[in-house]
Amino acid sequence: MLTRFSQVNKEIELRQTKISTGREITEASEKPIEAVKLSALEQSLTQLKGFQRNTTTAQQRLSLGDTVLASVDGIMAQLRERAISANTDTVSASDLAAIRVDVAQSREALIDLANSRTSDDQALFGGYATDIQPFTPDTNGRIQYRGDGGQHTLAASETTRLPTSVNGAEVFMQVDTSDGVASIFDIVDSFEAALLTDGSYASTLSADAGDELSLSFNGDRVPRDVSFDLQGPSGSTSITATDVVGGSHDQLKSAINKKSDETGVIATVVGGHLVLSAATGTIALSALKIEGVELASREPRFTIMADGEPPQTMVPTAQTLDAQLEKLVQAGQDIAVSRTKIGARLKRAEDQEAALQSRALALETDVNELGSADLGKVVTELQALLVSRDAAMQAYSRIGQSSLFDFLK
């Protein structure tokens, strides 16, 4: 009887455990085959929930990236408006100074946005280098990218990895312009420099009819191609001189004289100066372009200076305000492309989340069917066991009170 009481109590405890946990299989020894199947299903469900967390994290990072780039897009739109205003004929020196202050503040805002961090303090646009500040100034004040080219991804299924952002170098440092690749920060710096130097330099140089034009090319010791438009009494043409270095005018003289028949302009070198002369008519230079000079600078290094009272200094077209708007427009278009890329990745993450939810629902259904206890049945069994135990205990109690003589009677 005592052994039977122990067995019944174990049966009762087992049903009570099933009722409290809601699980049909509380020990693998009860139903070994079903327990193995249930364990596999639960493991798959746990893994699936991990994928769902990763998908949620990817969506959060992508949403943050889209918000940041939306702010960048807004700043670039404001800068384009400032560039249009700066190129109007009615703009004053005080207006340009005010625009320059606004541009400087916009530049700082762009740097802050590029260095945005996630809720867990990771750099959003730093690639794999998430623990650093990816965009910082060098010794010359130019913004450099300190991150890497890595693409941060998270596992969203057994075979799928979702990108969680876009690479900062691609977004902010690789804007394709008509003059080459430049960073957004360099483009904004160029606009600010053009505002600073506007009015201090000339975009054309000219000499009156019968006068000579005495020029000096200022550059460095690196051979560069130099091109400009030259107009003379016979017409105008484009001049290109190769391998020009600062302080030497031989290449320029040779290039100009090769097209003397088209312009009517003769070039000579006198006392270290390039002298342009024509029998009649005016001489004019414009549209100066220097190889490697695609942006404006606060102190232009590559210029052509004309002697006179007062002397005039001609700067490359990249230094002028007119050249800034195109680059700002292209930078804005690149930001729009990056936002489109983030939007596509966010849509992919949302689709993956929906697929994971469907899989999780199917797995949870299988787990419930295999592992959930039929509470109504278990409660009935528990009640029957309790009644049976109580009846047995009462019988045992009465038998225990009897003596051998009671049985002999």
Summary of the structure (lengths in Angstrom):
residues: 409
radius of gyration: 40.8
end to end distance: 23.3
largest distance: 157.8
contacts: 1249
relative contact order: 0.15
helix: 52%
strand: 19%
